[in-house]
Amino acid sequence: MKIAQAEKKHWQDEVLKYIAAYRATPHPSTGRSPAELLFNRQIHTKLPQLKLFTECDQDVRDQDAEKKGLSKMYADDKRNAKASNAKASNVNLGDTVLLHQEVTGKFDTPFHPEPCEVIEKAGSKVTVQTPSGAVYSSTSSFVKKYQERDDDKTLGEEEKPSDKTLGEEEKPPDKTLGEEEKPPDKIPTKPTRIRAAPKKLEDYVVKLK
């Protein structure tokens, strides 16, 4: 538009010429012009011409993927990007997991308390089944492996009796005859200060109560 203004031309006509030139110019990523990909032909006249056969655009897809890959490598190199060190999912087929749930209140837990069983796994997608029979599909990031607690003791397991002989009682420690337990010294409840008469009263006989 600046060029059209400088050359004293109508800017709308120049914009249409620019758009036509852009649509007829081969794109550096695909190797073909946008108009050729849209109409499946090269622009020769203003009238559209249709072909009776359709060419395979696999070469365009291959070249586009190659160019995008080169662009990604260039951007990663400039930004010093590194590969992600994300841990692989440790959820396998047949494991017991907890399914992620939406937290609607401050007392809600991030995972549903009812354990589910993994019945199918394909890549990062897992399918779980609840004890009631409901089936859900989600990614492995929305499930958590269920860890059973060992608080309860095994059925039938009982506490073993102590090694003391039946009937044996604990004997109190021997004390010397006549020895009595001395009460502990009285523990002061708060610190005390030394009470003394002030120096100005040294010339008088003062009796402190």
C-alpha positions in Angstrom: 0.0 0.0 0.0 2.9 2.3 0.6 4.3 1.6 -2.8 0.9 2.2 -4.4 0.6 5.5 -2.5 4.1 6.5 -3.7 3.4 5.6 -7.3 0.0 7.3 -7.3 -1.9 4.1 -8.0 -5.2 2.8 -6.6 -4.4 0.7 -3.6 -7.3 -1.7 -4.0 -6.1 -2.8 -7.5 -2.6 -3.2 -6.2 -3.8 -5.4 -3.3 -5.6 -7.7 -5.7 -2.5 -8.0 -7.9 -0.4 -8.8 -4.8 -2.9 -11.5 -3.7 -2.9 -13.0 -7.2 0.9 -13.1 -7.3 1.1 -14.7 -3.9 -1.4 -17.4 -4.8 0.5 -18.2 -8.1 3.9 -18.3 -6.4 5.2 -21.8 -5.3 5.4 -22.0 -1.5 8.8 -22.8 -0.1 7.3 -25.4 2.3 5.1 -27.4 -0.2 6.9 -26.6 -3.4 3.6 -25.7 -5.1 1.5 -22.6 -5.3 -1.6 -22.3 -3.1 -3.8 -22.0 -6.2 -2.4 -25.2 -7.7 -3.1 -27.1 -4.5 -6.6 -25.6 -4.4 -7.7 -26.1 -8.0 -5.2 -29.0 -8.8 -3.9 -27.1 -11.8 -1.7 -24.1 -12.6 -3.2 -20.8 -13.2 -3.2 -19.8 -16.9 -6.3 -17.8 -17.4 -8.9 -16.1 -15.2 -11.4 -19.0 -15.9 -11.0 -22.1 -13.8 -10.2 -25.3 -15.6 -10.9 -28.7 -14.0 -8.9 -31.9 -14.7 -10.5 -35.2 -15.2 -7.9 -37.0 -13.0 -6.6 -36.3 -9.5 -2.9 -36.5 -8.8 -1.6 -37.9 -5.6 -0.3 -35.2 -3.2 2.0 -37.5 -1.3 5.1 -35.8 -2.6 3.7 -32.5 -1.3 3.1 -34.0 2.1 6.6 -35.5 2.2 8.2 -32.2 1.2 6.1 -30.3 3.7 7.0 -32.7 6.5 10.7 -32.4 5.5 10.6 -28.6 5.6 8.8 -28.5 8.9 11.3 -30.9 10.4 14.2 -28.7 9.2 12.5 -25.7 10.7 12.0 -27.5 14.0 15.6 -28.5 14.1 16.8 -25.0 13.4 14.5 -23.5 16.1 15.5 -26.2 18.7 19.2 -25.5 18.0 18.7 -21.7 18.4 16.7 -22.1 21.7 19.0 -24.9 23.1 16.0 -27.1 23.5 16.5 -30.6 24.9 14.5 -33.8 24.8 11.9 -34.2 27.5 12.9 -36.5 30.4 9.3 -37.4 31.2 9.0 -40.8 32.9 7.3 -43.6 31.1 4.0 -44.8 32.5 4.3 -47.6 35.0 0.7 -48.7 34.6 0.3 -52.1 33.0 -2.5 -54.4 31.9 -4.3 -55.8 34.9 -3.1 -53.3 37.5 -5.4 -51.6 40.0 -5.5 -47.9 39.5 -7.3 -44.8 40.7 -9.1 -42.6 38.2 -8.7 -38.9 38.1 -11.8 -36.9 39.0 -12.7 -33.2 38.7 -12.3 -31.3 42.0 -15.4 -29.3 42.7 -14.9 -28.6 46.4 -12.1 -28.2 48.8 -12.9 -31.5 50.4 -12.7 -33.5 47.1 -9.6 -35.6 46.4 -7.9 -35.5 43.0 -8.5 -39.2 42.4 -11.7 -41.2 42.9 -11.4 -43.4 46.0 -12.9 -46.4 44.2 -10.1 -48.6 42.7 -10.4 -49.6 39.0 -8.8 -52.4 37.0 -6.9 -51.8 33.7 -8.5 -54.0 31.1 -6.8 -52.6 28.0 -3.7 -50.5 27.2 -2.6 -49.1 23.8 0.3 -46.7 24.0 -0.5 -43.9 26.4 -4.3 -44.7 26.3 -5.7 -47.0 29.0 -9.2 -48.4 29.5 -10.3 -49.1 33.0 -13.3 -50.9 34.5 -14.9 -50.0 37.9 -16.2 -52.7 40.2 -19.8 -51.7 39.2 -18.9 -52.6 35.5 -18.5 -49.0 34.1 -15.7 -48.7 31.5 -13.7 -45.5 31.0 -10.9 -44.6 28.5 -8.3 -42.0 29.3 -4.6 -41.3 29.0 -2.1 -42.8 31.5 -1.5 -39.3 33.0 -5.1 -39.4 34.4 -4.7 -42.6 36.3 -2.6 -43.5 39.4 -1.4 -46.9 40.5 -3.2 -48.0 43.6 -1.0 -48.9 46.5 -2.7 -51.3 49.1 -2.1 -50.6 52.7 -0.8 -53.3 55.1 -2.4 -51.9 58.2 -4.5 -54.9 58.9 -2.8 -58.1 60.0 -3.1 -61.3 58.0 -6.1 -63.4 59.0 -5.2 -66.1 61.4 -2.0 -64.4 62.5 -2.0 -63.9 66.2 0.4 -62.1 68.5 3.1 -64.4 69.9 3.2 -64.7 73.7 6.2 -63.3 75.5 9.0 -65.5 76.5 8.3 -65.2 80.2 7.3 -68.4 82.0 3.7 -68.7 82.8 3.1 -67.6 86.4 6.3 -65.7 86.5 5.8 -62.2 87.7 8.1 -59.3 87.5 9.9 -58.9 90.8 10.5 -55.4 92.1 14.2 -54.4 92.5 15.7 -55.3 95.8 15.9 -52.6 98.4 18.0 -52.3 101.5 16.1 -53.0 104.7 15.2 -49.7 106.3 15.8 -47.7 103.1 13.0 -45.5 102.3 12.4 -43.6 99.2 13.3 -40.0 99.6 10.8 -37.5 98.2 12.3 -35.4 95.4 13.4 -32.0 96.1 10.9 -29.3 95.8 11.1 -27.8 92.3 10.7 -24.1 92.4 7.8 -22.9 90.4 9.3 -19.5 89.6 12.6 -17.7 90.1 13.1 -15.9 93.4 15.2 -12.8 94.3 17.3 -12.1 97.3 15.5 -9.8 99.7 17.7 -7.1 101.4 17.2 -3.7 102.9 18.2 -0.7 100.8 21.5 1.0 101.7 19.7 4.2 102.8 18.3 2.4 105.8 21.6 1.1 107.1 21.6 3.8 109.8 18.3 2.6 111.2 17.1 -0.6 112.9 14.7 -2.2 110.5 12.9 -5.5 110.9 11.8 -7.1 107.6 8.6 -9.0 107.8 
